[in-house]
């Protein structure tokens, strides 16, 4: 029997922004598309809306602090539990409780019921 050399297995980790796609609940990515990205078979695509979101999160963070809505202790904190990980926007204080803060922006969210599953699942994951 002849043994052939194979590539080492890459450990796949699931982050908060991936969880909706992995569960099949993403508005933008199927589980198969996410698998292609996570396994390196396809490269991540940058988009104008993604770049706008990153810039908007910084503005929303500064606004929330300046209005006294939250106090922020740490920003951009990477958390990892083996294959489960994420980069939370901040750890802070909201109404006297220490909380994980995830800033999102959308012109379509008018009420709590309008929050997309992608956003909800990311927060639950963290």
C-alpha positions in Angstrom: 0.0 0.0 0.0 1.4 3.4 -1.0 0.7 6.3 1.2 0.3 9.7 -0.3 1.1 13.0 1.4 -1.9 15.2 2.0 -2.2 18.8 3.0 -2.5 19.5 6.7 -6.1 20.1 7.9 -6.8 23.8 8.6 -8.8 24.4 11.8 -11.9 26.3 10.9 -13.1 28.8 13.4 -16.5 30.3 13.4 -16.9 34.0 14.3 -19.9 36.1 15.1 -20.2 37.5 11.6 -20.2 33.9 10.2 -22.8 32.3 12.4 -25.9 33.4 10.5 -24.5 32.0 7.3 -23.4 28.7 9.0 -27.0 28.3 10.3 -28.5 29.1 6.9 -30.1 32.3 8.1 -27.9 34.9 6.4 -29.4 37.4 4.0 -26.2 37.5 2.0 -24.3 34.2 2.2 -25.3 30.6 2.0 -23.8 27.9 4.2 -21.9 26.6 1.2 -20.5 30.0 0.3 -19.4 30.5 3.9 -17.7 27.1 3.9 -15.8 28.1 0.7 -14.6 31.2 2.5 -13.7 29.5 5.8 -11.7 26.7 4.1 -9.8 29.2 1.9 -11.3 27.8 -1.3 -12.6 31.3 -2.1 -11.2 34.7 -1.0 -13.3 37.2 0.9 -14.8 40.0 -1.2 -14.6 43.6 -0.1 -17.6 45.7 -0.8 -18.5 49.4 -0.6 -21.3 48.6 1.9 -18.9 46.6 4.1 -16.5 49.6 4.2 -19.3 52.0 4.9 -20.4 49.8 7.8 -17.0 49.8 9.4 -16.8 53.6 9.2 -20.3 54.0 10.5 -19.6 51.8 13.5 -16.8 54.1 14.6 -19.2 57.1 14.3 -22.0 55.3 16.1 -19.6 54.4 18.9 -18.4 57.9 19.4 -22.0 59.2 19.2 -23.2 56.7 21.8 -20.5 57.7 24.2 -20.9 61.4 23.7 -24.7 61.1 24.4 -24.1 59.1 27.5 -25.8 56.0 26.2 -22.9 53.8 27.0 -19.5 53.9 28.6 -16.8 51.9 26.8 -14.0 50.1 28.7 -12.4 48.3 25.9 -12.7 48.6 22.1 -12.2 46.0 19.4 -11.6 43.0 21.6 -10.9 39.6 20.1 -12.4 36.7 22.0 -11.7 33.0 21.3 -12.9 29.7 22.7 -11.2 27.2 20.4 -13.1 27.1 17.2 -15.6 29.7 18.4 -14.4 33.3 18.2 -15.3 36.8 17.4 -14.2 40.4 17.5 -16.6 42.4 19.5 -16.9 46.1 19.0 -16.6 47.0 22.7 -17.1 46.0 26.3 -18.9 48.7 28.2 -21.5 49.7 30.7 -25.2 50.2 29.9 -27.6 51.2 32.6 -25.2 49.9 35.3 -24.5 46.5 33.7 -21.3 45.4 32.1 -22.2 44.4 28.5 -20.8 43.4 25.1 -21.5 46.1 22.6 -22.0 45.4 19.0 -22.6 48.6 16.9 -24.7 48.2 13.7 -26.3 50.7 11.3 -29.1 50.3 8.8 -31.5 52.7 7.2 -34.1 49.9 7.3 -34.3 49.4 11.0 -37.1 51.4 12.5 -38.1 49.2 15.4 -36.7 46.2 17.4 -38.7 43.8 15.2 -36.8 45.1 12.1 -33.4 43.9 13.4 -32.1 41.3 10.9 -31.4 37.8 12.1 -27.7 38.3 11.0 -27.3 41.0 13.6 -29.3 39.2 16.4 -27.3 35.9 15.9 -24.0 37.7 16.0 -24.9 39.3 19.3 -26.1 35.9 20.7 -22.9 34.3 19.5 -20.8 36.8 21.5 
